[in-house]
Amino acid sequence: MKKATLIIALLATPVAMVPAMAEDVLKYSTSVAGIPLGKIKFILNENAADYSVRANFSMVPILRMIFHGDASAEAAGINDGGRLRPRQSVFHYADRKSNRSIAINFDEAGVPVAVNANPPLRKRSYTIGVEGAVGAVDPASAVTILMTPRSKPCDLSFDVFDGSKRHRVSLTGQQGAARGSTVTCTGLYERVSGFKSKYMTPERRTWPFSATVKGTNGRWIPLKITANTKFGPASATLR
């Protein structure tokens, strides 16, 4: 998973100088139109200097027999005063036809500099390269950003680069009064670049969603995310 550089750096540092990493393990059940789709597990480690995140999606057995759509992602980087600067990210996906992987490397400023895919990504006229991904994070790091401490839980926007496309995820406002430390936010997913023109029309470019988050130890833990799709309501719920 290309973590050798990070591991070597940690081993070369005196133990007394390495801050303890706080670990969060989050497990979600996903469904579409009330039908179970699979389970997602996130393991996040973070301190004042570094962070890492691992994510695994496991499709329910009956669907795995049809689609074989398990996936995993891993990322590591620098926590620069709450601003995440990824160093490396690897994504794996297995379907019935093949196993695919995409590795994204970043420079010291957290800017994507190279994408290595196996099998190689097909070059399309609309595909963007790393030059169009400046300011975006990888999909795995996006989970950590959702949990970042902030005074307004429903005021957040960031871009995600998956190796060929750029996406934007925003929390745009509060749906109603907070219930203790729990708040439900309105959100918007937006296709930014790297998509066919037919997917960039006004009615297909953006998708609203809602996210219920809970303030815990200064962070915002997603409890439930829901969105309407052409297949019916989709949701991811913390177990």
N, C-alpha and C positions, 0 to 999 in steps of 0.2 A: 504493500500500500504506500510505498515511497515515503516512509517516515524515518528512514535511516539518518538523514541529516539532522532532523530535530532530536532524535534519540541520542546521537553522538554528542550533540551540543549539550544536552542535559547531563550526560554521563561525565562530560569534561568539566562541569561546574561543581565546585565544592558543595557538598550536601547542605551545609549550613546556609548557603546563599540561595537555595532553590525554594521559593515560596510553596506552601502546601496548595495542592490543586483541589478545589471544591468540585465534587462530582454530583451531577444531577442525572437521574435515570427516568425517562418519561416513556410511557407505553400507551399507544393509542389504538383504538379499534376504528376501522374505516368501513363505510357502507355507502351504497348508492341505491336510491329508491327503497330503502329499508332492507336491502340484501347485503349481507356481510361481504366485504371485498377482501380484507386482509388486516394485518396488524403491522404497526410501525413502532420501532423501538429506537429512541435517541439516547445516547450516552454523551453528556457534555462535561468537560473538565475545563476549569477556568480559574485563573488567579489574576493578580494585578499586572502580570507581564505576558502570559501566554494563554492560549486556549486550544482545545481540540474537540472535535465532535465526530461521533460515529453514528450512522443511521442505517437501519435495516428494515426493508419492507418484505413481509412474507405473506404471499397470497393464500387465501383459504384453500384447503386441499382439493375441493371439487373443482375450483377454478384453475388451480395449478395444473390439473390434468389436461385442461383445455388450452390455457394460455402460457403456462410456465413463466410467469412474469415476476419473479423475485428480483429485488434490486438492493444495492447497498451503496453507501457513500461515506467518505471519510475526508476530513479536512483538519489542518492545523495552521496556526499562525500566531501573530503578536497581538496582545491586547494593549493598545496604545491609549491609555486613559479613557477606556470605554469605546474607542474607535478600533474596530477589528481590521487587521491587515493580514489577509490570508497569505500563506507561503506556498501551500500545495493542496490540491484537492483531487480525489480520485472517485469516479463513479462507475459502478458495474451494473449491468442489466442482463438478465438471461431470459430469452423467450424460447419458443419451440424451435426456432430456426438457428439461432446462434447465441453466443455470448459476446457482449460488447463492453468495452471500457473506454472511458475518457479521463485523461489526466490533464489538469490545468496547473501550470506553474506561474508564480507571481514573483515580482521583484521585491526589494526591501520596502518599497512604498505601498505594497499591496496591489500593484497594477498587474493585470494578466500579461504575460510575455510569451507564452507558448502553450499550444494545445497538442497533445499526443493522443490519438484515438486508434483503437484496434477493434475492428477493421477501420481504415482511414475514413474520415467523413467525406461525403461527396460534396464537391464544390458547386454551389448553385449561384445564380446571378444575384440572389437576395441574401445569401449567407454572409454574415459578418465575421471578421477575424478579430484578433486580440486588439487591433487598433480601434475597434468600435466598442470595446468592453471597459474602457477606462472608467473608474469610479464604481464598477460593479463588483459584487462578491460572488462566490460560488454557491450552489444550492445548499450545501451542508452548513456553511457559515451563516446562511440566512436564518436558520433555526435559532442560533445564538443571538442574532440581532433582535428577533422578536421578543426575547426575554430580557433585553437590556434595561437597566434602571432608567426611568425617565419620570418627570413630574406629571406629564399628561400621558396616560397610558394609550390613548387613542390618537396620538399625534406622532406618526412615524411613516417614513417612506424610504425605500432603498431599492436599488436595481440588482438583478441577479443575472449572471452570465453562465450558461450551461455548456459552453464550448462552441456553439454555433448561433445561439439566439440570445437576445437580451430581453428580460422581463422586468416589470416594476410591480412591487407590492406596497400598498399604502393602507394605513389605518387612518380613516378620514374624519371620524367623529364618534360621538357617544350616542348609543341608541336610546338610553333611558337613564334613570337615576341609578347610581351605584348601590349594590347590595353588600354593605360591609366593605370588604376588600376586593369584591368581584365586580367587574365592569364588562359590559358587552359593547364592542366597537363595531361600527360599520367599516367595511374595507373595500378595496378595489384592486383587482389584478388587471394589469395592462400589458399587452404585447408592444414592445418598443421597436425592435428591429430584428431582422434575420428570418422573417416569415414571408410566405407567399402573399401576393397582393390581395388575394381573395379573403385572407384572414385579417387584413388590416382595415377593412371597412368599419364604419362607426358601430354597426350593430354586432360585429364579431371581434372587435379589438379589445374591448374591456368586459370584465365580468365582476359584478358585485359579490361580496361575501360578508359574513359576520364572524367575529371572533370574540369569544368570551374568555377573559383573562383574569387571573387572580394575583394580587400582590402578595408575595412571599419573600421575606428576607431581602427586601429592596428590589426584587426582580418581578417580572410579570410572566407568570406561567400560563400558557394557553390551555384552557380547559376544554374548549370545543370550537371547532371551525366548521361552518356550514356554507354551502353555496348551491344554487340551482344550476343544473346541467340539462342537456337535452335528453339524458337518460333518467332524470328525476333528481330529487334533493341528494346531495352528497355531503358527508360529514366525517370528521375525525374527532373522536371523543377520548379524553384522557381516562385511562382505566385506573 
